Amino acid sequence: MLAMSYLGPGVRVGSACLVNTRATLEHDVYLGDGSVAGPGAILAGRVRIGLEVEIGAGAVVLPDVSVGDGAVVGAGAVVTANVVAGAIVAGVPARAVGRSSRCDVDQML
């Protein structure tokens, strides 16, 4: 956890995670092992972040949204719906723009 970051009540952070400067994890957020919340990222209430996920600088994940294992959320994106494992999403609202090589989804099925 770096300077000026905030972890709200009920937040659970897995092992080997990074909560960057000014990142906000509101109430009841789960950040899976090896995941990164970039500088200024906001994870609103009841968000679930899978394993090895990268949330870019300034991205916002709205309440009750899940981001699957190995996914990447681009800087400044606003995630309004669940993101499948291994997806790369960007934009406002966030849309799929590719697949991450960090996660072999076929191995997880």
Sequence and secondary structure as in RCSB ss.txt:
>XXXX:A:sequence
MLAMSYLGPGVRVGSACLVNTRATLEHDVYLGDGSVAGPGAILAGRVRIGLEVEIGAGAVVLPDVSVGDGAVVGA
GAVVTANVVAGAIVAGVPARAVGRSSRCDVDQML
>XXXX:A:secstr
  TT EE TT EE TT EE TT EE TT EE TT EE TT EE TT EE TT EE TT EE TT EE TT EE T
T EE S B TTEEEETTTTEEEEE TT  HHHH 
